[in-house]
């Protein structure tokens, strides 16, 4: 792309998926070490965008195997070899990677996609219904979610269907520990890190620094606080200072996403 991304004007024809990618990308900077999991097209697009714009030195562990890969575009899977193109090092997923994860010096952030998230950032990707062995719905399972959420990592969630079904007061099963019951409960159990932000198709949320309840940060243009609250299964905290609109993507960010990072539209797979 020609020109400097910092001089690019706001785009007029962006889509919500592109807004989510650019919003998530802003959370990661030079020196951060980030990792994606399965079916993580939105985070992968965000990592690639950050590295092409404001964070060229962002360290990326692609699917826990390829260190600092350089894929030409997002492939059809975020957990297989095409994503690891030109990595500077390959890791054994079941041995070397988890040794690094448990060492507090490596991997600072993990992006979490989940079927349910509650007001304290607990994640459920296991079952819907309160009977584990005979649930209403059997979900894909935890994979490494339980591990990544229980060690000293910052957790960033993305939600493509912001609704009372996905943002719930209390998850049916804790597949990944967030702030648990709120307050100091996570810290009192000796767990570091924790949820930092939730980027949905309607808004951006974070967590109150004391009680750890989910708090509204910004609302995507075209939506209102009332609409976001109506689509949430619990009462979001709303700052007294007000809630701004989410920053829209720039023309160059949209061009990078559409033409260079994800021309095949893999990021749309998570949207119904």
KOLROSE-860272 format. One record per residue: x, y, z of N, C-alpha, C, CB in turn. Coordinates in pm, whole numbers, padded with zeros to 5 digits, always signed. Glycine has a CB too. Example, Ala and Ser with C-alpha at 12.3 -4.5 7.8 and 13.67 -1.06 7.14 Angstrom:
2
+01319-00569+00780+01230-00450+00780+01320-00330+00780+01131-00447+00905+01285-00225+00708+01367-00106+00714+01290+00003+00787+01408-00060+00572
This chain:
272
+00084-00119+00000+00000+00000+00000+00088+00125+00000-00095+00000+00122+00050+00225-00074+00124+00349-00081+00084+00442+00033+00103+00417-00216+00180+00526+00076+00149+00624+00179+00174+00572+00319+00007+00668+00166+00158+00660+00415+00179+00630+00556+00043+00603+00620+00253+00746+00629+00030+00490+00689-00098+00455+00750-00145+00560+00849-00087+00319+00819-00051+00635+00909-00088+00736+01009-00157+00857+00946+00035+00783+01084-00141+00875+00817-00203+00988+00749-00334+00950+00680-00108+01046+00647-00374+00827+00694-00492+00779+00622-00620+00831+00688-00494+00626+00616-00717+00880+00610-00844+00930+00668-00935+00816+00709-00916+01019+00568-01037+00849+00784-01136+00749+00827-01210+00694+00705-01236+00810+00928-01233+00564+00707-01305+00499+00598-01455+00524+00612-01276+00348+00594-01522+00528+00499-01667+00548+00500-01743+00418+00473-01707+00653+00398-01676+00317+00419-01746+00196+00376-01697+00071+00449-01730+00177+00228-01647+00088+00570-01599-00028+00647-01716-00116+00689-01519+00019+00772-01685-00241+00723-01784-00336+00773-01753-00369+00919-01786-00465+00687-01847-00430+00988-01829-00455+01131-01713-00548+01158-01956-00513+01191-01689-00645+01071-01575-00734+01091-01444-00657+01083-01576-00848+00987-01436-00561+00991-01316-00479+00980-01301-00387+01100-01319-00397+00852-01411-00339+01152-01407-00258+01274-01355-00340+01391-01546-00201+01306-01400-00465+01403-01353-00551+01511-01204-00580+01498-01431-00682+01512-01157-00605+01377-01015-00634+01354-00930-00513+01393-00990-00672+01207-00967-00394+01347-00886-00277+01377-00890-00241+01525-00933-00158+01293-01005-00263+01589-01017-00235+01733-00930-00329+01814-01163-00246+01779-00937-00459+01783-00856-00556+01856-00707-00531+01833-00892-00698+01813-00670-00493+01711-00529-00469+01680-00469-00360+01767-00513-00433+01533-00550-00260+01805-00498-00147+01882-00451-00187+02022-00603-00040+01893-00492-00303+02070-00451-00346+02203-00309-00401+02207-00547-00451+02254-00248-00425+02092-00119-00492+02088-00012-00399+02031-00127-00622+02005+00103-00395+02100+00209-00305+02059+00342-00376+02044+00223-00193+02157+00444-00301+02007+00578-00356+01995+00623-00418+02127+00678-00247+01950+00678-00538+02118+00725-00606+02239+00624-00699+02300+00764-00506+02339+00496-00682+02269+00396-00779+02316+00418-00912+02246+00252-00728+02291+00383-01019+02314+00395-01154+02259+00256-01216+02262+00499-01241+02340+00200-01242+02146+00060-01280+02135+00046-01418+02073-00017-01177+02053-00067-01481+02100-00092-01615+02050-00239-01630+02013-00050-01721+02155-00265-01705+01909-00403-01735+01868-00431-01884+01881-00428-01688+01722-00559-01918+01885-00600-02057+01893-00672-02103+01768-00688-02079+02012-00761-02200+01784-00835-02254+01671-00942-02157+01624-00898-02388+01708-00969-02157+01495-01076-02076+01436-01069-01931+01485-01213-02136+01470-00949-01874+01480-00925-01740+01534-00894-01640+01424-00809-01743+01635-00982-01630+01327-00956-01546+01210-00953-01398+01245-01060-01572+01104-01041-01352+01333-01041-01211+01374-00909-01175+01444-01161-01182+01467-00863-01250+01544-00734-01217+01606-00617-01225+01510-00709-01308+01722-00614-01328+01425-00502-01338+01331-00498-01216+01239-00514-01467+01247-00613-01174+01190-00618-01053+01108-00571-00932+01188-00760-01028+01055-00607-00926+01318-00565-00814+01403-00414-00815+01423-00636-00821+01539-00355-00932+01446-00209-00940+01463-00138-00895+01336-00167-01085+01499-00185-00944+01222-00121-00910+01095-00135-00761+01064-00180-00993+00982-00251-00704+01099-00271-00561+01078-00180-00480+01169-00418-00522+01101-00172-00517+01296-00086-00444+01390+00059-00444+01342-00095-00507+01530+00105-00558+01290+00245-00567+01245+00270-00487+01118+00282-00713+01222+00166-00462+01041+00181-00382+00918+00161-00233+00943+00083-00430+00813+00122-00197+01065+00096-00056+01094+00175-00010+01217-00054-00032+01115+00112-00011+01334+00171+00054+01450+00264-00033+01533+00064+00105+01537+00267-00166+01508+00346-00256+01593+00427-00354+01509+00254-00333+01690+00523-00306+01431+00600-00397+01345+00684-00499+01423+00690-00318+01256+00710-00473+01551+00789-00564+01631+00704-00650+01725+00891-00486+01712+00574-00656+01699+00488-00747+01774+00534-00891+01751+00339-00729+01732+00550-00966+01858+00593-01106+01849+00469-01195+01845+00686-01145+01968+00460-01279+01744+00340-01361+01723+00375-01508+01722+00270-01322+01591+00313-01583+01814+00322-01729+01813+00197-01780+01741+00333-01788+01960+00211-01816+01616+00095-01856+01536+00052-01998+01571+00127-01847+01386-00065-02008+01632-00124-02138+01664-00031-02225+01747-00160-02212+01538+00051-02161+01828+00143-02229+01921+00252-02309+01852+00065-02320+02011+00275-02285+01723+00377-02361+01650+00478-02270+01582+00311-02451+01547+00432-02176+01499+00522-02092+01421+00552-01961+01491+00464-02066+01285+00679-01935+01518+00720-01811+01583+00747-01705+01477+00845-01833+01672+00677-01592+01488+00689-01481+01395+00676-01524+01249+00822-01412+01415+00562-01580+01211+00543-01622+01072+00518-01504+00980+00426-01719+01063+00527-01527+00852+00501-01424+00752+00410-01480+00642+00634-01373+00690+00288-01518+00677+00198-01570+00575+00160-01461+00475+00071-01630+00639+00142-01500+00350+00103-01403+00249-00038-01349+00275+00109-01466+00109-00124-01435+00327-00262-01399+00359-00312-01498+00462-00352-01398+00231-00429-01474+00518-00486-01569+00613-00534-01693+00537-00604-01504+00693-00484-01811+00574-00528-01933+00507-00661-01983+00563-00422-02042+00521-00703-02101+00519-00833-02156+00556-00837-02211+00698-00873-02264+00461-00723-02215+00767-00718-02263+00905-00620-02178+00983-00678-02413+00910-00652-02152+01108-00559-02079+01195-00486-02174+01290-00634-01973+01276-00485-02302+01257-00417-02400+01342-00336-02499+01258-00519-02475+01428-00306-02464+01133-00235-02557+01047-00122-02489+00972-00332-02622+00950-00042-02571+00905+00086-02530+00848+00083-02407+00759+00140-02640+00771-00017-02383+00673-00010-02264+00586+00005-02133+00663-00132-02256+00500-00038-02130+00788-00026-02007+00867+00117-01984+00914-00120-02013+00987+00199-02087+00913+00332-02076+00972+00439-02038+00870+00370-02207+01038+00399-01991+00754+00492-01962+00645+00607-01872+00691+00417-01896+00529+00729-01915+00658+00850-01837+00683+00869-01800+00830+00848-01711+00601+00822-01886+00921+00847-01862+01063+00997-01869+01091+00771-01965+01151+01041-01792+01189+01184-01796+01221+01218-01919+01305+01225-01670+01296+01113-01984+01363+01135-02106+01440+01003-02181+01451+01194-02074+01581+01010-02314+01450+00892-02397+01469+00902-02465+01605+00879-02501+01356+00791-02470+01677+00787-02527+01812+00706-02655+01812+00728-02427+01912+00747-02748+01896+00666-02867+01921+00549-02824+02009+00751-02982+01988+00428-02832+01955+00311-02779+02025+00289-02844+02161+00188-02798+01940+00315-02972+02172+00283-03044+02295+00399-03050+02393+00238-03184+02262+00510-02988+02359+00623-02991+02450+00684-02853+02465+00729-03090+02401+00750-02804+02362+00822-02677+02372+00729-02559+02398+00900-02652+02245+00616-02555+02328+00527-02440+02342+00476-02427+02485+00409-02452+02246+00431-02537+02545+00374-02527+02679+00481-02501+02785+00299-02655+02714+00604-02540+02757+00713-02499+02846+00729-02348+02844+00844-02567+02805+00720-02289+02724+00731-02144+02712+00613-02073+02778+00741-02104+02565+00493-02127+02758+00372-02064+02813+00380-02052+02965+00248-02145+02773+00430-02156+03028+00433-02158+03174+00550-02077+03232+00442-02300+03224+00640-02033+03146+00748-01945+03187+00696-01802+03175+00879-01966+03100+00692-01729+03283+00631-01597+03284+00694-01495+03191+00635-01545+03420+00809-01529+03131+00876-01433+03043+00821-01438+02901+01024-01460+03040+00738-01537+02869+00696-01558+02731+00545-01555+02715+00751-01690+02680+00501-01501+02606+00360-01489+02566+00282-01407+02669+00296-01629+02550+00258-01284+02634+00192-01192+02726+00040-01189+02710+00246-01052+02707-00009-01228+02591-00152-01213+02565-00205-01330+02482-00181-01080+02494-00329-01365+02511-00397-01472+02438-00535-01422+02401-00405-01604+02523-00576-01447+02276-00709-01405+02230-00806-01521+02239-00701-01352+02085-00921-01496+02300-01016-01602+02336-01146-01585+02257-01044-01600+02488-01183-01689+02183-01315-01697+02124-01396-01800+02200-01307-01733+01973-01517-01768+02239-01592-01856+02327-01741-01846+02302-01561-01823+02473-01814-01952+02334-01959-01953+02313-02031-01864+02414-02013-02095+02321-01984-01864+02538-02041-01781+02643-01930-01708+02717-02125-01867+02741-01957-01585+02756-01871-01511+02847-01962-01439+02946-01777-01410+02771-01923-01438+03072-02011-01376+03171-01956-01242+03217-02030-01469+03290-02027-01182+03313-01996-01044+03355-01860-01030+03422-02102-00995+03450-01799-01143+03461-01665-01140+03519-01559-01199+03426-01664-01214+03650-01593-01218+03299-01495-01265+03203-01463-01413+03209-01371-01190+03222-01550-01492+03273-01534-01637+03267-01586-01687+03133-01608-01707+03386-01518-01786+03076-01550-01832+02941-01601-01976+02943-01427-01822+02851-01698-02003+02858-01754-02138+02844-01748-02182+02699-01899-02144+02896-01676-02290+02674-01672-02350+02542-01694-02501+02552-01539-02319+02473-01764-02543+02659-01779-02686+02686-01922-02735+02666-01735-02716+02826-02016-02682+02745-02154-02729+02737-02252-02614+02762-02179-02842+02837-02370-02625+02702-02481-02537+02735-02582-02620+02814-02545-02474+02605-02621-02570+02931-02706-02646+03022-02628-02678+03148-02756-02776+02955-02699-02700+03257-02631-02717+03386-02599-02862+03420-02715-02659+03494-02616-02954+03325-02578-03094+03347-02468-03129+03247-02701-03191+03333-02347-03144+03296-02232-03161+03208-02243-03287+03123-02104-03165+03290-02288-03397+03180-02290-03524+03108-02413-03542+03019-02282-03638+03205-02511-03457+03035-02629-03462+02946-02674-03318+02918-02746-03546+03010-02591-03244+02847-02620-03101+02825-02722-03079+02714-02491-03027+02790-02771-02958+02707-02857-02921+02595-02776-02917+02466-02924-02784+02620-02655-02864+02476-02566-02854+02361-02425-02890+02406-02569-02710+02298-02359-02976+02328-02219-03008+02353-02134-02918+02263-02189-03160+02328-02049-02835+02322-01967-02741+02249-01830-02802+02215-01949-02612+02331-01745-02732+02139-01620-02793+02091-01525-02839+02200-01550-02696+02006-01529-02778+02318-01438-02818+02425-01333-02711+02452-01371-02949+02391-01248-02738+02548-01156-02636+02596-01027-02627+02517-01123-02661+02738-00978-02738+02460-00845-02741+02399-00746-02684+02502-00841-02659+02263-00676-02576+02470-00583-02517+02567-00641-02400+02643-00459-02473+02497-00772-02379+02631-00835-02261+02691-00820-02260+02842-00981-02255+02655-00845-02373+02907-00836-02378+03053-00696-02344+03101-00877-02516+03104-00595-02393+03028-00457-02367+03067-00421-02220+03048-00361-02455+02986-00452-02166+02929-00413-02029+02898-00482-01928+02989-00445-01998+02753-00604-01959+03033-00677-01866+03119-00637-01877+03265-00825-01891+03106-00556-01975+03300-00522-01998+03440-00380-01959+03475-00543-02143+03474-00308-01907+03377-00171-01866+03404-00158-01716+03372-00069-01950+03321-00041-01665+03386-00020-01520+03387-00023-01459+03248+00113-01489+03453-00143-01456+03188-00160-01399+03054-00275-01298+03055-00187-01511+02951-00262-01194+02974-00374-01103+02951-00466-01166+02848-00323-00962+02903-00596-01163+02875-00695-01231+02791-00780-01129+02718-00784-01324+02877-00791-01146+02588-00872-01058+02504-00976-01142+02431-00784-00979+02403-01102-01107+02449-01213-01184+02391-01267-01114+02268-01325-01204+02495-01312-01193+02172-01387-01137+02060-01518-01213+02048-01305-01143+01927-01626-01140+02023-01761-01196+02018-01829-01144+01893-01843-01159+02147-01863-01233+01800-01924-01190+01675-02076-01187+01681-01880-01280+01562-02133-01240+01789-02279-01241+01807-02311-01188+01946-02338-01385+01787-02309-01056+01960-02336-00995+02090-02485-01007+02119-02290-00844+02093-02520-01098+02211-02660-01126+02242-02668-01181+02384-02722-01227+02140-02787-01184+02443-02801-01241+02577-02766-01389+02583-02942-01222+02627-02759-01453+02468-02721-01593+02463-02570-01612+02479-02767-01656+02332-02492-01514+02435-02347-01526+02441-02285-01445+02555-02287-01482+02311-02345-01332+02592-02300-01255+02708-02400-01278+02819-02285-01103+02674-02364-01364+02912-02457-01412+03013-02413-01369+03152-02469-01565+03005-02508-01366+03245-02475-01328+03382-02378-01427+03446-02602-01319+03466-02399-01557+03416-02311-01661+03470-02302-01773+03368-02364-01714+03606-02180-01811+03333-02163-01917+03234-02213-02050+03289-02015-01929+03192-02258-02138+03199-02306-02270+03241-02192-02360+03289-02380-02338+03127-02072-02335+03239-01955-02415+03277-01833-02327+03255-01946-02550+03194-01740-02325+03350-01619-02245+03334-01514-02328+03263-01567-02195+03473-01497-02300+03133-01391-02364+03056-01260-02288+03070-01431-02373+02908-01270-02158+03090-01154-02073+03108-01181-01973+03217-01115-02003+02977-01095-01967+03317-01117-01879+03432-01093-01734+03394-01025-01919+03547-01193-01651+03424-01177-01507+03412-01147-01449+03548-01303-01441+03351-01230-01353+03590-01215-01296+03725-01296-01375+03825-01257-01149+03727-01345-01495+03784-01420-01587+03870-01540-01515+03930-01329-01645+03983-01545-01494+04063-01659-01425+04123-01639-01276+04138-01688-01484+04256-01532-01224+04079-01505-01081+04086-01413-01043+04201-01632-01007+04098-01386-00917+04212-01299-00868+04318-01161-00929+04311-01361-00896+04453-01111-00974+04424-00976-01031+04433-00974-01183+04424-00911-00988+04562-01085-01244+04386-01092-01391+04390-00985-01457+04305-01228-01437+04345-00963-01408+04186-00861-01468+04099-00722-01456+04163-00861-01402+03959-00689-01337+04209-00558-01315+04270-00541-01398+04397-00539-01167+04302-00648-01412+04476-00638-01489+04600-00612-01636+04576-00765-01473+04681-00645-01684+04457-00617-01823+04421-00479-01838+04359-00722-01874+04325-00404-01730+04351-00269-01737+04298-00260-01728+04147-00204-01861+04343-00368-01683+04083-00369-01675+03937-00332-01533+03894-00508-01714+03881-00235-01522+03804-00197-01393+03750-00277-01362+03624-00048-01389+03720-00244-01250+03561-00312-01213+03437-00461-01192+03456-00289-01319+03332-00539-01219+03348-00683-01208+03357-00742-01134+03239-00723-01141+03484-00875-01130+03228-00942-01063+03117-00914-00913+03114-01091-01087+03124-00890-00863+02994-00863-00720+02977-00970-00650+02895-00729-00700+02911-01017-00714+02789-01112-00646+02701-01197-00748+02627-01038-00555+02602-01314-00701+02584-01405-00779+02500-01441-00691+02381-01534-00827+02579-01413-00739+02261-01450-00667+02139-01561-00747+02071-01325-00648+02042-01679-00688+02064-01793-00756+02003-01834-00686+01875-01911-00763+02101-01938-00737+01812-01989-00674+01691-02074-00550+01720-02071-00775+01612-02096-00519+01849-02173-00401+01887-02092-00297+01964-02291-00443+01969-01992-00342+02041-01927-00250+02133-01793-00305+02180-02017-00221+02254-01727-00226+02263-01602-00267+02329-01624-00256+02480-01480-00179+02283-01583-00359+02552-01596-00361+02697-01460-00390+02762-01700-00466+02741-01445-00346+02886-01333-00391+02969-01388-00430+03105-01224-00281+02982-01303-00433+03209-01347-00479+03341-01306-00378+03447-01287-00619+03372-01398-00349+03537-01373-00251+03642-01251-00295+03724-01499-00234+03733-01160-00205+03754-01036-00245+03822-01055-00299+03962-00944-00129+03828-01166-00264+04030-01188-00317+04164-01282-00437+04166-01243-00209+04253-01405-00420+04122-01500-00531+04134-01494-00629+04018-01640-00477+04146-01422-00593+03910-01398-00679+03794-01523-00709+03711-01338-00809+03841-01627-00633+03727-01745-00649+03641-01720-00586+03505-01869-00586+03707-01787-00640+03405-01769-00589+03269-01824-00448+03257-01838-00682+03168-01748-00364+03185-01779-00222+03177-01774-00177+03031-01681-00138+03263-01867-00094+02993-01874-00045+02856-01765+00060+02832-02013+00013+02826-01689+00042+02724-01582+00135+02688-01621+00223+02571-01454+00058+02655-01675+00162+02467-01720+00238+02350-01829+00160+02279-01602+00268+02254-01909+00231+02202-02018+00170+02125-01988+00192+01977-02158+00231+02165-02004+00088+01898-01975+00102+01756-02074+00199+01692-01981-00035+01686-02029+00281+01600-02118+00377+01533-02243+00309+01476-02043+00449+01421-02356+00375+01497-02483+00318+01452-02558+00245+01561-02460+00226+01339-02493+00222+01676-02557+00158+01790-02566+00258+01906-02479+00030+01833-02650+00227+02003-02664+00310+02121-02632+00229+02246-02806+00370+02130-02611+00298+02357-02589+00229+02485-02708+00140+02517-02565+00330+02599-02827+00189+02491-02949+00112+02521-02955-00016+02436-03075+00197+02497-02918-00008+02311-02918-00126+02225-02817-00229+02272-02889-00086+02080-02700-00182+02310-02597-00274+02359-02643-00340+02489-02464-00200+02381-02699-00260+02580-02747-00317+02706-02858-00420+02683-02798-00207+02798-02949-00391+02590-03059-00483+02560-03006-00615+02505-03155-00419+02459-02890-00611+02438-02833-00731+02379-02741-00805+02474-02757-00695+02254-02735-00761+02600-02646-00820+02699-02728-00884+02810-02549-00713+02758-02687-01002+02855-02763-01077+02954-02742-01035+03097-02731-01220+02942-02680-00920+03119-02659-00865+03253-02639-00715+03238-02535-00932+03325-02637-00644+03348-02622-00498+03344-02475-00461+03330-02682-00433+03471-02441-00400+03220-02306-00350+03201-02283-00225+03285-02280-00321+03051-02165-00210+03339-02129-00085+03404-02109+00022+03296-02000-00102+03490-02159+00140+03322-02147+00250+03227-02077+00367+03297-02288+00294+03172-01961+00411+03250-01889+00521+03315-01972+00649+03319-01757+00549+03242-01962+00722+03430-02036+00848+03444-01989+00951+03343-02021+00903+03585-01866+00937+03297-01812+01034+03201-01868+01016+03061-01662+01022+03197-01944+00910+03040-02003+00886+02910-01929+00779+02831-02005+01013+02832-01987+00739+02719-01932+00632+02637-01918+00683+02494-02022+00504+02643-01797+00691+02443-01777+00742+02307-01806+00636+02201-01634+00793+02290-01809+00678+02076-01813+00584+01965-01677+00518+01949-01856+00655+01834-01678+00394+01906-01554+00323+01874-01488+00390+01753-01582+00173+01845-01356+00400+01755-01284+00457+01641-01308+00371+01517-01134+00468+01671-01339+00435+01406-01364+00360+01284-01232+00333+01213-01461+00436+01190-01225+00230+01130-01101+00201+01056-01067+00314+00959-01114+00069+00980-00940+00325+00929-00897+00418+00826-00907+00352+00689-00753+00467+00854-00897+00434+00587-00900+00382+00450-00789+00280+00428-00887+00497+00348-00669+00310+00477-00557+00218+00455-00575+00089+00534-00425+00285+00494-00628+00097+00656-00652-00025+00733-00751-00116+00659-00706+00009+00873-00857-00058+00604-00955-00136+00530-00890-00198+00407-01074-00048+00490-00808-00122+00336-00740-00175+00218-00647-00289+00254-00663-00064+00148-00575-00274+00364-00484-00381+00408-00562-00509+00439-00403-00337+00531-00672-00494+00513-00751-00613+00550-00809-00681+00426-00864-00574+00647-00871-00602+00339-00942-00659+00224-00849-00711+00116-01033-00555+00164-00738-00641+00091-00658-00673-00026-00529-00747+00004-00625-00548-00097-00478-00736+00127-00350-00798+00158-00360-00906+00266-00252-00693+00202-00424-00874+00375-00428-00966+00489-00528-01078+00471-00459-00891+00616-00649-01044+00428-00755-01144+00420-00843-01124+00297-00842-01138+00546-00784-01132+00177-00865-01113+00055-00970-01221+00034-00775-01107-00065-00952-01337+00099-01047-01447+00084-01163-01438+00184-00977-01579+00101-01161-01338+00273-01271-01317+00367-01285-01424+00473-01396-01308+00292-01174-01484+00514-01181-01587+00618-01237-01532+00749-01042-01646+00642-01216-01404+00775-01263-01342+00901-01415-01345+00913-01214-01198+00910-01485-01366+00803-01632-01367+00805-01689-01501+00852-01685-01336+00668-01604-01601+00868-01654-01734+00905-01721-01737+01041-01541-01832+00904-01682-01647+01130-01739-01648+01263-01869-01574+01275-01645-01592+01358-01919-01517+01166-02042-01440+01171-02157-01523+01115-02028-01308+01093-02273-01517+01181-02388-01592+01136-02465-01513+01031-02479-01626+01252
